[in-house]
Amino acid sequence: MCFEYMKEKKNCIDKNVLFIISNDRNNDMLFVGDNGTYRLNKNGEITKLKRKSD
């Protein structure tokens, strides 16, 4: 991602995402990594979500 409006020579950020944590519509926590997406529900259970290609 680069910021063209900045006058500095180094105006870009390298983004190498390793792990993302977010919430879904049901307010369950999602963990996204290279090997898949997992959901932590309100009961404390973690399940791997299936990909569309699976």
C-alpha distances in whole Angstrom, upper triangle without the diagonal:
4,7,10,12,12,15,14,14,11,9,6,5,7,7,11,13,16,18,18,21,21,24,26,28,31,29,29,27,24,23,21,20,21,24,24,24,27,29,31,33,35,38,36,36,33,32,30,29,30,27,28,28,31
4,6,9,9,12,11,11,9,6,4,6,9,11,14,16,20,22,21,24,24,27,29,31,34,32,33,30,28,27,24,24,24,28,28,28,31,32,34,37,39,41,39,39,36,36,34,33,33,31,31,32,35
4,6,6,9,9,10,9,5,6,9,12,14,17,19,23,24,23,25,26,28,30,32,35,33,34,31,30,29,27,27,27,31,31,30,33,34,36,38,40,43,41,41,38,38,36,35,36,33,34,35,37
4,5,8,9,10,10,7,8,12,15,17,20,22,26,27,27,29,29,32,33,35,38,36,37,35,33,32,30,30,30,34,34,33,36,37,39,41,43,46,44,45,42,42,39,38,39,36,36,37,40
4,6,9,11,12,9,11,14,17,19,23,24,28,29,28,30,30,33,34,35,39,37,38,36,34,34,32,32,33,36,36,36,38,39,40,42,44,47,45,46,43,43,41,40,41,38,39,40,42
4,6,8,9,6,9,12,16,18,22,24,27,28,28,30,30,33,35,36,39,37,38,36,35,34,32,32,32,36,36,36,38,39,40,43,44,47,45,46,43,43,42,40,42,39,40,41,43
4,7,9,8,11,15,18,21,24,26,30,31,31,33,34,37,38,40,43,41,42,39,38,37,35,35,35,39,39,39,41,42,44,46,48,51,48,49,46,47,45,44,45,42,43,43,46
4,5,6,10,13,16,19,22,24,27,29,29,32,33,36,38,40,43,41,41,38,37,35,33,33,33,37,37,37,40,41,42,45,47,49,47,48,45,45,43,43,44,41,42,43,45
4,6,9,12,14,18,21,24,27,29,29,32,33,37,38,41,44,42,42,39,37,35,33,32,32,36,37,37,39,41,43,45,47,50,47,48,45,45,43,42,43,40,41,41,44
4,6,9,11,14,17,20,23,25,26,29,30,33,35,38,40,38,38,35,33,32,30,29,29,32,33,34,36,38,39,42,44,46,44,44,41,41,39,39,40,37,38,39,41
4,7,10,13,16,19,22,24,24,27,28,31,33,35,38,36,36,33,31,30,28,27,28,31,32,32,34,36,37,40,42,44,42,42,39,40,38,37,38,35,36,37,39
4,7,10,13,15,19,21,21,24,25,28,30,32,35,33,33,30,28,27,24,24,24,28,28,28,31,33,34,37,39,42,39,39,36,36,34,33,34,32,33,33,35
4,6,10,12,15,17,17,20,22,25,27,30,32,30,30,27,25,23,21,20,21,24,25,25,28,29,31,34,36,38,36,36,33,33,31,30,31,29,30,31,33
4,6,9,12,15,16,19,21,25,26,29,32,30,29,26,24,22,19,18,18,21,22,23,25,28,29,32,35,37,34,34,31,31,29,28,29,27,28,28,30
4,6,9,12,12,16,17,21,23,26,28,26,26,22,20,18,15,14,14,18,19,19,22,24,26,29,31,33,31,30,27,27,25,24,25,23,25,25,27
4,6,9,11,15,17,21,23,26,28,26,25,22,19,16,13,12,11,15,16,17,20,22,24,27,30,32,29,28,25,25,23,22,23,21,23,23,25
4,6,7,11,14,17,19,22,24,22,21,18,15,12,10,8,9,13,13,14,16,18,20,24,26,28,25,25,22,21,19,19,20,19,21,21,23
4,7,10,14,17,19,23,24,22,20,17,14,11,9,6,7,10,12,12,14,17,18,22,25,26,23,23,19,19,17,18,19,18,21,21,22
4,7,10,14,16,20,21,19,17,13,10,7,6,5,8,10,10,10,11,14,15,18,21,23,20,19,16,16,15,15,18,17,20,21,21
4,7,10,12,16,17,15,14,10,8,6,5,7,10,12,11,9,11,12,13,16,19,21,18,18,15,16,14,15,17,16,19,21,21
4,7,10,14,15,12,11,7,6,5,6,9,13,14,12,10,10,10,11,13,15,18,15,16,13,14,14,14,17,17,20,22,22
4,7,10,11,9,8,6,5,7,8,12,15,16,14,11,11,10,10,12,14,17,16,16,14,15,15,14,17,17,20,22,22
4,7,8,5,5,4,6,9,11,15,18,18,15,12,11,9,9,10,12,15,14,15,13,14,15,14,17,18,20,23,23
4,5,5,6,6,7,10,12,16,19,19,15,12,11,9,10,10,12,15,15,15,14,14,14,12,15,16,17,21,21
4,5,7,10,10,14,16,19,22,22,19,15,14,12,13,12,13,16,17,17,16,16,17,15,17,18,19,22,23
4,5,9,11,14,16,20,23,23,19,16,14,11,11,9,9,13,14,14,14,15,16,15,17,19,20,24,23
4,6,9,13,15,19,22,22,19,15,14,10,10,8,9,12,13,14,14,15,16,16,19,20,22,25,25
4,7,10,13,16,20,19,16,12,10,7,6,5,7,10,10,10,10,11,13,13,16,18,20,23,22
4,7,10,13,17,17,14,10,8,6,5,7,9,11,10,11,9,11,12,12,16,17,20,22,22
4,6,10,13,13,10,7,6,5,6,9,12,14,12,12,9,10,10,10,13,14,17,19,19
4,7,10,10,8,6,5,6,8,11,14,16,13,13,10,10,9,10,13,14,17,19,18
4,7,8,6,4,6,9,11,15,18,19,17,16,12,12,10,10,12,12,15,16,16
4,6,6,6,9,12,14,18,21,22,19,18,14,14,11,12,13,13,16,16,16
4,6,8,11,15,17,21,24,25,22,20,17,16,12,13,14,12,15,15,15
4,7,10,13,16,19,23,23,21,18,15,13,10,11,11,11,14,13,13
4,7,10,13,16,20,21,18,16,12,11,7,7,8,8,11,12,11
4,7,10,13,17,18,16,14,10,9,6,6,8,8,12,13,13
4,7,10,13,14,12,10,6,5,4,6,9,11,14,16,15
4,6,10,11,9,8,5,5,6,7,11,13,16,18,17
4,7,8,6,6,4,7,9,11,14,17,20,22,20
4,5,5,6,7,8,11,12,16,18,21,23,22
4,5,7,10,12,15,16,19,22,24,27,26
4,6,9,11,15,16,20,23,25,28,26
4,7,10,13,15,19,22,25,27,25
4,7,10,12,16,19,22,24,22
4,7,10,13,16,19,21,19
4,6,9,13,16,17,15
4,7,9,13,14,12
4,6,10,12,10
4,7,8,6
4,5,5
4,6
4
